[in-house]
Amino acid sequence: MRAERAAGPGAAAAPAAQIALALVTIYILWGSTYLAMRLAIATIPPFMMAATRHFTAGVLLYAFARLRGAPRPQPAHWGSAAVIGALLLLLGNGGVVWAEQRVSSGMAALLICSEPMWIVLFAWLRRDGRRPSPGVIAGLLLGFAGLVLLVRPGQGGGMAVDRLGAAAVLIASISWAAGSLYVQRASLPRSPLLGTAMQMLCGGVLLFAAGALSGEPARFALSRVSAGSALAVIYLVVFGSLIGFTAYTWLLRSASPVLVSTYAYVNPVVAVLLGCLLVHEPLTSGMVLGAAIILGGVALITTASARASGPAVVAPLVEIDTTLRRVGSPLVETDTTLRRELELPIEIGVETCASP
């Protein structure tokens, strides 16, 4: 790979070794956040854990952005950040974290990859939507077939998938898709860092509220928090959100968007492998087949959109993650903001999986 060909619009050429290192960083870090979330909620209630992660990352990013000279946000910006925080972090990331009480981290990561399909459907059904190309429609049908295979009773090795947990992850994926569409029309600060921080702060507050309404404070005792859960939360804040986000935003400026978007296909594989190797989560033939079909559908959607619109529009979806978008990552909602900042065109049909 020649570095000068990898550079994005208006970006200076970056050494191929640095691009490869940044790619490996988001491959591994974002893929590992699903397992980290499962370990974190072992002794911390799910909404409280997600709220702590996103709010902490939001405070750090907000302070950093303001110190770098980002102007004070307007009231309208906070209103948009609250809506995005609700869709991407409360329903999106919060739904995944809650679901990991009932489904494996690998299964959650695989189901989350249905997000591009929901984005295409919503973009098609809205008033000004365009009919997808035959290739995109084929990718949608293939992806939904993979979803059915993945969650069908007794899939693979006879293991039944928890229906409520699977439904929560799919709702989270749908919410991310809706939030991603809303971001394109939302009033947000010019600084992507500041916008992401505001979304994390609002999402963190909403997650704290959800935890309070569900009675989590009564079930939580600081003395019962294990060292493993505490370290997992720190890992999510530092590595999943801050370091992962930094690597991702650098890649958007330095590498081909098509190359950067490959994280969407690698993260689920990393999540499944880590879950199997480290905590002995089940891996059945049905999971492997269903995952392969879903990822094949997502790949078909992406490549068909790229052929129809040109490679310049294939920009991946960032939501940080803590936000991210995120699920586990707070970066999800930010990618469209970043594309606006970088003057990259937006094409709904090629959004990739949200990061945890």
Secondary structure, 3 states (H helix, E strand, C coil): CCHHHHCCCCCCCCCHHHHHHHHHHHHHHHHHHHHHHHHHCCCCCHHHHHHHHHHHHHHHHHHHHHHCCCCCCCHHHHHHHHHHHHHHHHHHHHHHHHHCCCCCHHHHHHHHCCHHHHHHHHHHHCCCCCCCCHHHHHHHHHHHHHHHHHHCCCHHHHCCCCHHHHHHHHHHHHHHHHHHHHHCCCCCCCCHHHHHHHHHHHHHHHHHHHHHHCCHHHHCCHHHCCHHHHHHHHHHHHHHHHHHHHHHHHHHHHCCHHHHCCHHHHHHHHHHHHHHHHHCCCCCHHHHHHHHHHHHHHHHHHHHHHHHHCHHHCCCCCCEECCCCCCCCEECCHHHHHHHHHCCCCCHHHCCCCCC
